[in-house]
Amino acid sequence: LYMNWHSAIIAKVKSQSANIRGMYTRAVKHLPGWHQQLHIKAWEGQQSVRIIEERGFNMGIYSAEAPDAIRSDDISMVHMSEVGLWKATKEIKPDDLAQSVYACIPEEPGTFICLESTAKGVGGFFHENYLVALDNAKQNLEGLRPVFVSWFHIKMYTRPISDYTKFISTMTPYNWWQWEQGATLEGINWYNTYKRSKKYSDFQMKSEYPTTDMEAFQSASGKYFTEEMLSRIRSGVREPVFIGDIRGDSLIGEKALQG
């Protein structure tokens, strides 16, 4: 459909970008028989840039620590990886880098921007963009849209259960909350077993294998209230009838309570 539709992959370091491009390369090599066969090779002798010859499609890899090379590129798609781990320095800030990349991509059909990461706390660049994406989805606006993949959506994270009655009797309130979110019993069995084998704390497990997006963005010190309690409270939240200022006939004095 698209010709000369170039892309960029940006990770914290270039080797991570190369790993991601390797996934795309394997996907191209294993296209189904009915699909046009494609071939990838180095572009103009550059190992950082590969080209799909049949489409004139360049795939460049870049580092968030040395982003200048991307500023002059003509790209229509970008994959920014593990942006929650990008560190701000005096010279480089994740926000500035992202804005410079956005400016490279035309606002046309078929263009694509992906920011993916382990959450790594609230208040950072990735968290702020995720909140923007949530708001876009809520108001049906164009722009970033949220995608969250829980650990139980990954099929390999399961462990067989020999005695279901015994297993169910040992489930914790948190396990029951995971069940309500969509986890299978076999998945919960994997979760509990893996946590014990790694000697992970609750916080470590929730950070690496979050059940919900809000759990993924927990702060470094953890939360006092459990996520299952907070999710139940959120389920009863209603949209406000009115948003604005309410005032009387005066801002101060007796008339403030009139009108």
N, C-alpha and C positions, 0 to 999 in steps of 0.2 A: 504493500500500500504506500509506503513512504520510501523515498530514495534520498541518500545523503543526509540521513536523519541521525546526526552524531550524538554520542552520549558520553557522560563522565561518571566515574566512580570515585568518591572521596571518602577516605577513612582517616583515622588518626595518624597512621603511618602507611607508607606506600605498600608494604608487604600485605597488609590487611586488604587493601584495595585489589591487589593482585589475586588474593584468594577468592574474592567475590567474583572477579572477572573470570576466574577459572570455572566457576559454577555456570556462568553464561556460556562459556566455551564448550563445556560438556553437554549442555542443553542443545546447542547447535549441532554437535556431533551425533546426537541421538534423536534427531527429529524423525517423526513417523514417515513411512514410505510415501504417503500421499503428498507430503510437503516438499516444496522445492529444496533441493540439496544446496547447502551453503558451505563456504570455505573461508577460514580465518587465517590471516597471516600478518606479520609485522608490517606496519605502514611506514614507508620511506625509511626503512632500517631502524625505526624507533621501537624499542622494546616496551616503552610505556604506552604505546598506541597500537592497537590491532584494528584491522579492517575486515569487515565481511564483504568480500569482493563483489558478490552478486547484487548487493544493495548499496554499495558505496558508503557503508555505515561504519564510522570510526568509534572504537571504544577506548577511551583514555583513562588511565589510572593516576590518581593524585593523592597528595598528603595534606591533611589539614594543617600540618606544621610548616608546610612550604607551599602555600596556595597560589603564588603569583603566576605559575605556569598556566593556570586555567583561565585567567582573566581575558586572554586574547583569543580563546577558542570559540568556535561556532558550534554550540551544542543545543539540542532540543530536548534532551532528557538527562536527568542527573539522579544518582543514587548516593545519598550521604549516609554513611554507616557509623553506628555507635556514637552519634552526636552527643549523647549524654556524657561521654567521656572526654569530649574535646575541652581542653583547658584554655582559659583566657590568659593571655600574656599582655605585656605593655604594647607589643607590636601587632598581635593578632587576637581578635575576639570572635567567638563562634558566630555572633550576630552579624558582624561585619562581613565575614567570609560568606555566610549564607546570602546576605543581601547582594554581594557582588556576583554570586552564582545565579541568583534569581534574575539579575539584570541581563545575563547572557541568554536567557531562555525566552523566546518570543511567546506572546499570549496568543497561541494558535491551537486549533484542534490537534490532538495527538501528542502534544508536549506533555512532559511528565516530571514531577518532582517527588522524590521519596526521601523522607527522613526516618531512619529506623535506629533503635537503640534499646539497650537495657535502661530502665528508667533512671536509676541513680539519684533519687531525691527530688525535692520540690524546689521551685524558684529559679531553676536554671533554664538555659536556652531551650532544651528539649521539652521540659515540662511546660514552659510558656507557649511553645508552638502546639503542643498537644491540647492545651486548653483552648487555643484558637480554633483548632480542628474540631473539637467538641462543639464549640459555639457555632461554627459553620454548619455542622450537621444538624444541630438543634433548630437553627433558623433557616435551613435549606439554602445556604449561601454558597457561592462558588469559592474555590480555594482549597486549602488543605482539608482532608477528611481523616478521621481517626480510624486506625485499625489496631486492635489489640488481640494478641494470640496468647491465650492462657496455656499453662503447662499441660492441662488435660486435653487440649486440642491436638497434641502431638502424640501419635499412636504408639510410639515406642515407650512412652512413660506409663506402662501398665505392668502389673505383676499378678500371676494367677492366685486364686484363693481356694484352698482345699476345704475349709469349713466355714461357710458363709454365716451360719448362726453365731459361731464363736467370734468371727471377725466383727460382725455388726455389734455384738455386745461390748466390744472394746473401743468402739468409735467415740471420739471426743466431740464436744460441742462444735469445735472448729471443723472436724471432719464432716459433721452433719451439715454445716454451712457450706463446705465445699460441694457436697452432694446436691444441695439446693441450687448451687451455681451451675451445675451440669457435669461435675466429675463423676466417673463410674466408680464402683466399689473397687475394681481392679486397679484403677488409677490411684485411688486413695491409698490402697495397699502399697503401691510403688512409692508414693509420696512419703508415707510413714517409714517404710523400710530404708529408703534412700537417706532420709533425714537422720535416722539412727546410725547408719553405716558411716556417714560423713561427720557425725557428731556436730551437726549444724544447729545453731540456735534458731528460735522462731524467726527472728529478724533476718538472718542469713538465708533461710529457706524461702521466706516470702520475697526477698529481694531477687533471688536467682530464679525462683519458680513461682511467680505471683499467680494468684487465682483470679484477681480482677485488676483492672487498670489502676484503680485507686490504691489498691494494696501495693502495686508495683512502684508507685510514687511515694511510698512512705519515707519519712525523714530518717536521717542516719541514726538518730537515737531511738527510733521506733515510736509507736503510739501508745498512749495510756489506755485509750478505749480500743477494743478489738474491732477489726474490719467487719466482722459479721454483725456486731451491734450497730455500727455506723451504716452499713448497707440497709439494715432493716429500718433505721430512722429515715434514711434518704428515700426509701420506697413510699413513704407517706407524705413527702414534700409536695406541695402544690405550687403552681405558678402564682405570683402575686396578682391581685385584681388591679392594682394601681402602683405605678412607680413615679415618684416625683416629690415635690415639697408641699407640705401642708402648713399653712400659717393663718393666724388670726388677723384682726384689723390692724394690729401693730406688732412689731417684733419684740417689744418690751412693754412692761407695765400691765395694767388691768385689761386693756383692750386686746392683749395677746390671746386671751381666752374667749374673745368675742368674735363672731362672724366665722 
